[in-house]
Amino acid sequence: MKRYKFIILLFSYILIFGNLSAIDFRFNSNGKFKIAQVTDSHIMADSIANSKETVDMLNQVLDAEKPDLVIFTGDIVTGKPYKEGFEMVIAPVIDRKIPYALLFGNHDDEQDLTRKELANLLMKYPHNVSQLKKIEPVSGYGNYTLEIKGHHGDKVQAVLYCMDSHAYSTLKQVKGYGWFNFDQVEWYRKQSEKYTLNNGKMPLPALAFFHIPLLEYREG
């Protein structure tokens, strides 16, 4: 069985490092698929100097690595107006015609747009493979999968799970950030089961992308 490899580049400024939802992602002839993950870019349209430094770094990463897909995992823009800030950070990706996916963080909807309004706005930009529409009864905006096929043929060889990890705790007795709701866990289980059954009851290699780390990761 041929081995496939993900190459993930994590780009985070904080750490100093027409919709195409039907695009046919494939591993290359060497069995590789490269993903650039951009998290916590915190673009602020009213703070051009700091934001320009982030955008310049993103330009360098894209030119050096030439990823097959870029995934923005939240806190993309943390200043008003959101639309202007988003167009600043997405320009390097759109200019290079690289497919990209989006997920929300805890700060994205704290500006001048709600999560629903953000979803409607951001889906209008070209090369966006996200599926940000709300899927009832699943909580949040942005619970979807992206499939990666083999170099030849139409068989799915790997799957990317993109999920909305929400913003802050909704329980008075629990402080801090949010978490996945049970309906999202059930959605994930059904998706995983579907892919497993379609793959001869063998689980597919998979990665999950979301903004807020799992509590088990922090305490593990």
Contacts in CASP RR format, 6 or more apart in sequence:
PFRMAT RR
TARGET T0000
AUTHOR 0000-0000-0000
METHOD contacts of the structure
MODEL  1
MKRYKFIILLFSYILIFGNLSAIDFRFNSNGKFKIAQVTDSHIMADSIAN
SKETVDMLNQVLDAEKPDLVIFTGDIVTGKPYKEGFEMVIAPVIDRKIPY
ALLFGNHDDEQDLTRKELANLLMKYPHNVSQLKKIEPVSGYGNYTLEIKG
HHGDKVQAVLYCMDSHAYSTLKQVKGYGWFNFDQVEWYRKQSEKYTLNNG
KMPLPALAFFHIPLLEYREG
2 31 0 8 1.000
3 31 0 8 1.000
4 27 0 8 1.000
4 31 0 8 1.000
4 32 0 8 1.000
4 33 0 8 1.000
4 148 0 8 1.000
4 150 0 8 1.000
4 157 0 8 1.000
4 158 0 8 1.000
4 205 0 8 1.000
5 31 0 8 1.000
5 32 0 8 1.000
5 33 0 8 1.000
6 32 0 8 1.000
6 33 0 8 1.000
6 34 0 8 1.000
6 35 0 8 1.000
6 158 0 8 1.000
6 205 0 8 1.000
6 207 0 8 1.000
7 32 0 8 1.000
7 33 0 8 1.000
7 34 0 8 1.000
7 35 0 8 1.000
8 34 0 8 1.000
8 35 0 8 1.000
8 36 0 8 1.000
8 37 0 8 1.000
8 207 0 8 1.000
9 34 0 8 1.000
9 35 0 8 1.000
9 36 0 8 1.000
9 37 0 8 1.000
9 61 0 8 1.000
9 65 0 8 1.000
9 67 0 8 1.000
10 17 0 8 1.000
10 37 0 8 1.000
10 39 0 8 1.000
11 17 0 8 1.000
11 36 0 8 1.000
11 37 0 8 1.000
11 38 0 8 1.000
11 39 0 8 1.000
11 57 0 8 1.000
11 58 0 8 1.000
11 61 0 8 1.000
12 38 0 8 1.000
12 39 0 8 1.000
12 40 0 8 1.000
12 41 0 8 1.000
13 40 0 8 1.000
13 41 0 8 1.000
13 42 0 8 1.000
13 53 0 8 1.000
13 54 0 8 1.000
13 57 0 8 1.000
14 39 0 8 1.000
14 40 0 8 1.000
14 42 0 8 1.000
15 40 0 8 1.000
18 124 0 8 1.000
18 125 0 8 1.000
18 126 0 8 1.000
18 127 0 8 1.000
18 128 0 8 1.000
19 123 0 8 1.000
19 124 0 8 1.000
19 126 0 8 1.000
19 128 0 8 1.000
19 129 0 8 1.000
19 130 0 8 1.000
20 99 0 8 1.000
20 126 0 8 1.000
20 127 0 8 1.000
20 128 0 8 1.000
20 129 0 8 1.000
21 128 0 8 1.000
21 129 0 8 1.000
21 130 0 8 1.000
21 131 0 8 1.000
23 99 0 8 1.000
23 129 0 8 1.000
24 149 0 8 1.000
25 33 0 8 1.000
25 68 0 8 1.000
25 69 0 8 1.000
25 99 0 8 1.000
25 146 0 8 1.000
25 147 0 8 1.000
25 148 0 8 1.000
25 149 0 8 1.000
26 33 0 8 1.000
26 148 0 8 1.000
26 149 0 8 1.000
26 150 0 8 1.000
26 151 0 8 1.000
27 33 0 8 1.000
27 148 0 8 1.000
27 149 0 8 1.000
27 150 0 8 1.000
27 151 0 8 1.000
27 157 0 8 1.000
27 158 0 8 1.000
28 68 0 8 1.000
28 151 0 8 1.000
29 151 0 8 1.000
31 150 0 8 1.000
31 151 0 8 1.000
33 68 0 8 1.000
33 69 0 8 1.000
33 148 0 8 1.000
33 158 0 8 1.000
34 65 0 8 1.000
34 66 0 8 1.000
34 67 0 8 1.000
34 68 0 8 1.000
34 69 0 8 1.000
35 67 0 8 1.000
35 68 0 8 1.000
35 69 0 8 1.000
35 70 0 8 1.000
35 71 0 8 1.000
35 160 0 8 1.000
35 207 0 8 1.000
36 61 0 8 1.000
36 62 0 8 1.000
36 65 0 8 1.000
36 67 0 8 1.000
36 69 0 8 1.000
36 70 0 8 1.000
36 71 0 8 1.000
37 70 0 8 1.000
37 71 0 8 1.000
37 73 0 8 1.000
37 209 0 8 1.000
38 58 0 8 1.000
38 70 0 8 1.000
38 71 0 8 1.000
38 72 0 8 1.000
38 73 0 8 1.000
38 76 0 8 1.000
38 89 0 8 1.000
39 72 0 8 1.000
39 73 0 8 1.000
39 74 0 8 1.000
39 75 0 8 1.000
39 211 0 8 1.000
40 74 0 8 1.000
40 75 0 8 1.000
41 54 0 8 1.000
41 58 0 8 1.000
41 72 0 8 1.000
41 75 0 8 1.000
41 76 0 8 1.000
41 77 0 8 1.000
41 89 0 8 1.000
42 54 0 8 1.000
42 75 0 8 1.000
42 77 0 8 1.000
42 78 0 8 1.000
42 107 0 8 1.000
43 51 0 8 1.000
43 54 0 8 1.000
43 55 0 8 1.000
43 76 0 8 1.000
43 77 0 8 1.000
43 78 0 8 1.000
43 79 0 8 1.000
43 85 0 8 1.000
43 86 0 8 1.000
43 88 0 8 1.000
43 89 0 8 1.000
44 50 0 8 1.000
44 51 0 8 1.000
44 77 0 8 1.000
44 78 0 8 1.000
44 79 0 8 1.000
44 85 0 8 1.000
45 51 0 8 1.000
45 77 0 8 1.000
45 79 0 8 1.000
45 80 0 8 1.000
45 81 0 8 1.000
45 84 0 8 1.000
45 85 0 8 1.000
45 88 0 8 1.000
46 79 0 8 1.000
46 80 0 8 1.000
47 79 0 8 1.000
51 85 0 8 1.000
51 88 0 8 1.000
51 89 0 8 1.000
54 89 0 8 1.000
55 88 0 8 1.000
55 89 0 8 1.000
55 91 0 8 1.000
55 92 0 8 1.000
58 89 0 8 1.000
58 92 0 8 1.000
58 93 0 8 1.000
59 92 0 8 1.000
62 70 0 8 1.000
62 92 0 8 1.000
62 93 0 8 1.000
62 96 0 8 1.000
62 98 0 8 1.000
67 98 0 8 1.000
68 98 0 8 1.000
68 99 0 8 1.000
69 98 0 8 1.000
69 99 0 8 1.000
69 100 0 8 1.000
69 101 0 8 1.000
69 129 0 8 1.000
69 146 0 8 1.000
70 93 0 8 1.000
70 98 0 8 1.000
70 99 0 8 1.000
70 100 0 8 1.000
70 101 0 8 1.000
71 100 0 8 1.000
71 101 0 8 1.000
71 102 0 8 1.000
71 103 0 8 1.000
71 160 0 8 1.000
71 162 0 8 1.000
71 209 0 8 1.000
72 89 0 8 1.000
72 100 0 8 1.000
72 101 0 8 1.000
72 102 0 8 1.000
72 103 0 8 1.000
73 103 0 8 1.000
73 105 0 8 1.000
73 209 0 8 1.000
73 210 0 8 1.000
73 211 0 8 1.000
74 102 0 8 1.000
74 103 0 8 1.000
74 104 0 8 1.000
74 105 0 8 1.000
74 107 0 8 1.000
74 108 0 8 1.000
74 211 0 8 1.000
75 105 0 8 1.000
75 106 0 8 1.000
75 107 0 8 1.000
75 108 0 8 1.000
75 211 0 8 1.000
76 86 0 8 1.000
76 89 0 8 1.000
76 102 0 8 1.000
76 104 0 8 1.000
76 105 0 8 1.000
76 108 0 8 1.000
77 85 0 8 1.000
77 86 0 8 1.000
77 89 0 8 1.000
77 108 0 8 1.000
77 111 0 8 1.000
78 107 0 8 1.000
78 108 0 8 1.000
78 110 0 8 1.000
78 111 0 8 1.000
79 85 0 8 1.000
79 111 0 8 1.000
80 111 0 8 1.000
80 112 0 8 1.000
81 111 0 8 1.000
81 112 0 8 1.000
82 108 0 8 1.000
82 111 0 8 1.000
82 112 0 8 1.000
82 113 0 8 1.000
82 118 0 8 1.000
82 121 0 8 1.000
83 113 0 8 1.000
83 121 0 8 1.000
86 121 0 8 1.000
86 122 0 8 1.000
86 125 0 8 1.000
90 100 0 8 1.000
90 125 0 8 1.000
93 100 0 8 1.000
93 127 0 8 1.000
94 125 0 8 1.000
94 126 0 8 1.000
94 127 0 8 1.000
97 127 0 8 1.000
98 127 0 8 1.000
99 127 0 8 1.000
99 128 0 8 1.000
99 129 0 8 1.000
100 127 0 8 1.000
100 128 0 8 1.000
100 129 0 8 1.000
100 130 0 8 1.000
101 128 0 8 1.000
101 129 0 8 1.000
101 130 0 8 1.000
101 146 0 8 1.000
101 160 0 8 1.000
101 162 0 8 1.000
101 209 0 8 1.000
102 122 0 8 1.000
102 128 0 8 1.000
102 130 0 8 1.000
102 132 0 8 1.000
103 130 0 8 1.000
103 142 0 8 1.000
103 162 0 8 1.000
103 163 0 8 1.000
103 164 0 8 1.000
103 165 0 8 1.000
103 209 0 8 1.000
103 210 0 8 1.000
103 211 0 8 1.000
104 115 0 8 1.000
104 118 0 8 1.000
104 141 0 8 1.000
104 142 0 8 1.000
104 164 0 8 1.000
104 211 0 8 1.000
105 165 0 8 1.000
105 167 0 8 1.000
105 211 0 8 1.000
105 212 0 8 1.000
106 166 0 8 1.000
106 167 0 8 1.000
106 168 0 8 1.000
106 177 0 8 1.000
106 178 0 8 1.000
106 211 0 8 1.000
106 212 0 8 1.000
107 167 0 8 1.000
108 115 0 8 1.000
108 118 0 8 1.000
109 115 0 8 1.000
109 118 0 8 1.000
109 167 0 8 1.000
110 167 0 8 1.000
113 121 0 8 1.000
115 140 0 8 1.000
115 141 0 8 1.000
116 134 0 8 1.000
116 141 0 8 1.000
118 132 0 8 1.000
118 141 0 8 1.000
119 132 0 8 1.000
119 133 0 8 1.000
119 134 0 8 1.000
119 141 0 8 1.000
119 142 0 8 1.000
122 128 0 8 1.000
122 130 0 8 1.000
122 132 0 8 1.000
123 130 0 8 1.000
123 132 0 8 1.000
123 133 0 8 1.000
129 146 0 8 1.000
130 142 0 8 1.000
130 144 0 8 1.000
130 162 0 8 1.000
131 142 0 8 1.000
131 144 0 8 1.000
131 162 0 8 1.000
132 141 0 8 1.000
132 142 0 8 1.000
132 144 0 8 1.000
133 141 0 8 1.000
133 142 0 8 1.000
134 140 0 8 1.000
134 141 0 8 1.000
134 142 0 8 1.000
135 143 0 8 1.000
135 144 0 8 1.000
135 187 0 8 1.000
137 183 0 8 1.000
138 183 0 8 1.000
138 184 0 8 1.000
138 187 0 8 1.000
139 164 0 8 1.000
139 166 0 8 1.000
139 180 0 8 1.000
139 181 0 8 1.000
139 183 0 8 1.000
139 184 0 8 1.000
140 164 0 8 1.000
140 166 0 8 1.000
140 184 0 8 1.000
141 164 0 8 1.000
142 162 0 8 1.000
142 163 0 8 1.000
142 164 0 8 1.000
143 162 0 8 1.000
143 163 0 8 1.000
143 164 0 8 1.000
143 184 0 8 1.000
143 187 0 8 1.000
144 162 0 8 1.000
145 159 0 8 1.000
145 160 0 8 1.000
145 161 0 8 1.000
145 162 0 8 1.000
145 191 0 8 1.000
146 159 0 8 1.000
146 160 0 8 1.000
146 162 0 8 1.000
147 156 0 8 1.000
147 158 0 8 1.000
147 159 0 8 1.000
147 160 0 8 1.000
148 156 0 8 1.000
148 157 0 8 1.000
148 158 0 8 1.000
148 159 0 8 1.000
148 160 0 8 1.000
149 155 0 8 1.000
149 156 0 8 1.000
149 157 0 8 1.000
150 157 0 8 1.000
156 195 0 8 1.000
156 198 0 8 1.000
156 199 0 8 1.000
156 204 0 8 1.000
157 204 0 8 1.000
157 205 0 8 1.000
158 204 0 8 1.000
158 205 0 8 1.000
158 206 0 8 1.000
158 207 0 8 1.000
159 191 0 8 1.000
159 195 0 8 1.000
159 204 0 8 1.000
159 205 0 8 1.000
159 206 0 8 1.000
160 206 0 8 1.000
160 207 0 8 1.000
160 208 0 8 1.000
160 209 0 8 1.000
161 188 0 8 1.000
161 191 0 8 1.000
161 206 0 8 1.000
161 207 0 8 1.000
161 208 0 8 1.000
161 209 0 8 1.000
162 208 0 8 1.000
162 209 0 8 1.000
162 210 0 8 1.000
163 180 0 8 1.000
163 184 0 8 1.000
163 188 0 8 1.000
163 208 0 8 1.000
163 209 0 8 1.000
163 210 0 8 1.000
164 184 0 8 1.000
164 210 0 8 1.000
165 177 0 8 1.000
165 178 0 8 1.000
165 179 0 8 1.000
165 180 0 8 1.000
165 210 0 8 1.000
165 211 0 8 1.000
165 212 0 8 1.000
166 178 0 8 1.000
166 179 0 8 1.000
166 180 0 8 1.000
166 181 0 8 1.000
166 212 0 8 1.000
167 177 0 8 1.000
167 178 0 8 1.000
168 176 0 8 1.000
168 177 0 8 1.000
168 178 0 8 1.000
169 175 0 8 1.000
169 176 0 8 1.000
169 177 0 8 1.000
169 178 0 8 1.000
169 179 0 8 1.000
170 178 0 8 1.000
177 212 0 8 1.000
178 212 0 8 1.000
179 212 0 8 1.000
179 214 0 8 1.000
179 215 0 8 1.000
180 210 0 8 1.000
192 203 0 8 1.000
192 206 0 8 1.000
195 203 0 8 1.000
195 204 0 8 1.000
195 206 0 8 1.000
196 202 0 8 1.000
196 203 0 8 1.000
196 204 0 8 1.000
END
